[in-house]
């Protein structure tokens, strides 16, 4: 924006604009459904609302209406992306299940049964060993004593 005393060669001032809150002792009413429908509705309905707000000559309200509309469109796009990702996930899960069924039908596991002990969750045939207990607690405390 340019102030009245600025010339056309002046650099414009750029700032964020917000609607001025209307303070009163009464509680704030929520946005009515019809107003929200116009904010989030199809483009022709939103354009009607935008033009009516622009006629008010309140740049703060117009800025907030435009901001809300843009944010609502971004939310809708992200919801659509999430829906696509959920569909891809379900497709992958189904393909994985079908592939597992093919492996089960071919009994592939029986052909490489000797690898069973390599499974991290397998406890079968683990050789017990390692550190051996050498005596009792008393003998450990006595170690290094010369009597």
ABEGO torsion letter per residue (X at the ends): XBBAABBAABBBBBBBBBBBBBBBABBBBBBBAAAAAAAABBAAAAAAAAAAAAAAGBAAAAAAAAAAAAAAAAAAAAAAAAAAAAAAAAAAAAAAAAAAAAAAAAGAAAAAAAAAAABAABABGBBBBEBBBBEBAAAAAABGBBX
